Amino acid sequence: MTGNAASQAWSSHEGAAALAAPTSAEKRRAFDWRILLGFFLPIAVAVLWEGAVRLGLAQGRLVPPPSRILATLWGLAQSGELWTHTWMTLWRVLVGFVIGAAAGIVLGALSGSSKTIRQLLDPTLQALRAIPSIAWVPLFILWLGIFEASKVALIAVGVFFPVYLGIAGAILSVDRKLVEVGHVFRLSRVQLARRILLPAVLPEAVIALRSGLGLGFMFVVAAEFMGASEGLGYLLVDGQQMGKPDQILAAIIAFALLGKIADSLLVAGTKPLVRWQDTVRERL
């Protein structure tokens, strides 16, 4: 009798869970709604500012209305300038990100897994991290010249530090009990790293890579101030020198869209690596 009651209770629990679990169609609808919700704030601000300028409540000289900014973007796209500048910026960020992220992963893994290496490297790297990005510009120009090598090096420096800190911190924050379980099951160092350390580190490693990519787009602006003739940073400088606030804001919007697309691609590319996670975010 007790067994039948427990079985019935468990069946009712499973039924309730099945009813509570959202269907795939519901998930798709919720996902689509969240995408639309993300556009609400920028569109609302744009509409309000456009209305304020058209009604004469604001001049729109230093901050042009969205219609003028979109017209500038359209003109740059039609002439081909927008695609040339966007591609050059994207290429610099991509190369700098690969170099900086690779160095950050390797040194972060070494620093996190070895106390001796950490004591050797970490103080120097923490001191270098405090140096402002613009301070590297004259040194890189002196060492590497004013062309692409110095720009890529500056971006790689910006990417390196968040990735290094994220990887080293993720390894150091792995639960000691998980490692002890690996020792109990007599796992080798390679098996321990593959089965325990790597899954535990991956979620924070993805966050570190996203932070590094974001800083890469920040550092590319400083890099393109170094005598560049192409790139979205060049559009910013050209707009400032020629007194074109619509071109400056168009370049800023292009930066924002390019950065968001790159971040989304990074998240999508790394999602299979952390698919095993059962977090609150996956259920909301």
Residue, then its C-alpha position, 0 to 999 in steps of 0.5 A: m500500500t505504501g509502495n502504491a502511494a509513493s508510486q502515485a505521488w511520484s507519478s503526480h509529481e512527474g505530471a506536474a513537472a511535465l505540465a510546468a515545463p515549457t514546450s518547444a513552441e513556448k520557448r521559441r515564442a519567449f525567445d522571440w519576445r526577448i529579442l524584440l524586448g532588447f530593441f525597445l530601449p534604443i528605439a524608444v530613445a531614438v524616437l523621442w530624440e527625433g520627435a524633440v528635434r522635429l518639434g523644435l524642442a532641441q537643435g540637433r546640431l551637436v547630437p543629430p536626430p536618428s534620421r540624419i545618422l541613418a542617412t549618413l550610414w546609408g551614404l557611407a554604405q552606398s559609397g562602400e566606405l562603411w564596408t571598407h572601414t568595418w572590415m579593417t576594424l574587424w580584421r584588426v580585432l580578430v587578429g588581436f583577439v586570437i593572439g591576446a586570448a591565446a597568450g592569456i589562456v596559456l599563461g592563465a592556465l600556467s599561473g592557475s595550476s602552479k603556485t611557483i609560476r604564479q608567484l613568478l608571473d602574477p606580480t609583474l602582469q598585475a603591474l602591467r595591467a595597471i598601465p593605461s592603454i594609451a601609454w603603450v601607443p608611443l612604445f609600440i610605434l617605436w618598436l613596431g612602426i605605425f602600420e598594422a603590427s603596432k595596432v594589432a599588438l595594442i589590441a592583443v594587450g587589451v584582450f590578454f589581461p581579462v582572459y589571463l585573469g579569468i582563466a587563472g581565477a577559474i582554475l584557482s576557484v575549482d572546488r577542492k572536493l572535486v579534485e579530491v574525488g579525482h584522486v580517489f578514483r586514481l585519475s591521472r593528471v591528464q584525466l583530472a584536467r579533462r574530466i574535472l578541471l576543464p568542465a569546471v573552468l569552461p563557464e568562467a573561461v567563456i566569460a573571460l573571452r567575452s570580456g577580452l573581446g569587448l576590450g578588444f573593440m575598445f582598444v581598436v579605437a586607440a589603435e586606429f588613432m595611430g595614423a590609420s587611414e582605414g577603420l571605424g576609429y578613423l571615421l571617428v577622427d575624421g568626423q571630429q576633424m571635419g566637424k561632422p557629429d552625424q559621422i561620429l555617431a554613425a561610427i559609434i553605432a557601427f561599433a556597437l552593432l559590430g561588437k554585439i554581433a561578434d559577442s553573439l557569435l562568440v556566445a553561440g560558438t562556445k555554447p556547446l562547451v557549456r551545454w551541460q550546465d543546469t543554471v537558473r538562466e537556462r530555465l528563465 
